[in-house]
């Protein structure tokens, strides 16, 4: 097998966050090319159309002119963004100008690296060719079964699995400098299919990995929606408690309509900190709303937050832990950041059960 058995994120050689927080320039910016998805996966909030309707969330593609403004705004930071992640809630290839977005960001000089994640539906040569030519650095391909029947069961899509495999092989043969990563949740396949997964894709990607389900989305009970009990971390690591979210200190996310969330898991839009249509990205990064949330976490009050308090990302998926340095970071944060104390952190307060009120 040519591919390394390795998770899609880099777990080695990570920057020690306690040495750089607070950051003047974010490391990662998520930008969602499309908030909608052609799949209806049971294990993802976007797959539950009724739940998404209840949030009032915009469902559609990001306008190209808005994307251009976002990228132009990134030029106001002191240095280029390390990673522009063109993915959040939906399927990026649903945006017909996806290749143009990659090309514009790549040519801007404001980002060092661009990656994305896709369900693979649109990985045809005619769609992939322009994306590779535009300069995409990495593509994560989510596999959701090993045959058409499993896809129908888990994604409610009539998926041409054989055609998909052919397209992945074409992609690998024509990838140039783009890194190809293929991953699958182990809960979707049988024990025998694990080896079949490696045999099918292992010679046609750079990294391959069998992940686990994780309760990463706040206020979305993945165990209830899938009937699967989760006992291990997403990358097969031990589950552990974390009080302080590191993500809000090195990244933020632009939703497809331009609203900016402090967290890439904000599927309900309860952690909105600004609007890229009328504010600059630098202004939002340094905003009182964003800093109020950071302060809440550094003061050990994460569980007071109605959204952050129930986040499984911090127990099941976390690659970084800044808890041991919280007091040091809090002192440094207060010294360097001016904050309006009247501005509340996004997410609201956690409501106590009636018996405890």
C-alpha positions, 0 to 999 in steps of 0.5 A: 500500500502506497498511502500512510495510515495517518489522520487527516490532521497533522498531530506531530510538530504542532505549534505550542499555542501557549507560546504564541497566544494571543495571535495577531494573525489567525493560523486557520480561516474556514470559509464555507463555499456552500452551506448545503449538501446533497447528502442527508447523513444521519451523523451530521446536522446538515443532513437533517433538513428539518433541523436546519430549517428550524435554525433559519440558516442560509442554505446555498452557495457563497457569492464569489464577490463576497469570497473575493472581499474575504480574501482581500481582507486577509491582506490586512493581517501582519502575515499570510494565513497558514491555512485557508480551509474551504469547507465547513457545513456543506459540500464545497463542490456545490459551488460552481465557482469553487476552482475560481475561489481557490485560484483567487486565494492562491494568487492573492499571496494572503494564504500559504495553504488551501485545503478542502473536504468533500463527499466525493460526489463531484470528483469527476475529471471535468470538475477536478481538473480546474481545481487542481490547476487552480492550486489546491494543496490538499483534498480530504475525501470522506467515504461513507460506505463500501457499496451503493447499499451502504451509501443509501442507508447512511446518506440517503443518496443513490451513490455510484460507488464504482464510479467514485472509486474510478474518479479517486484513482484518476485524481491520484494519477493527476494530482500534481502537488495536491495531497490526497487523503481518504478517510471513513468512519469505522462505524459505517462498515463491517470488520471485513470491509476495513481491509477492503477499504485499505485495498480499494483506496490504499494505492490511490491516496497519500494518507488513509485512515479509519476514523471513529464517530465523535460528538463534535457538534454542540447540541447535536446528539450523534448517538441518538441519531445513529444509535451508536455508542461512542467510547473512543476519540475520533482518531482512536485516542483516549477521551479526556476532559478539556476546559479551554477551547484552543480553536478560538485562539487560532482560527474562526469561520466564515459561513456561506452567507458571510456571517462569521462564527467563532467556531467551525462547528457552529452549525446552528449559528449561535456563535456568530461574532460578525459579518464579513459583508460589512466588517473586515476580517481583521476587525472581527478577529479582534472584536469584543464578541470574539474576545469575550468568548476567549476570556470566558474560556480562559476564566474557566467558565466554558460550561457557563456557555450554552453552546460551548458547554456541551461541545464534544470536540473538546473531549473526543477530537482535540489535538491541542490542550492549553488547560495547563497554561490557562492562568498564564494565558489569562494574564497575558490576554488581559495585558494585551487585549482591551475588552468592553466588559458589557459585551457578552460572549456569543452562545448565551448562558447554559440553562440549568435543569428545572430541579436545580434552579 
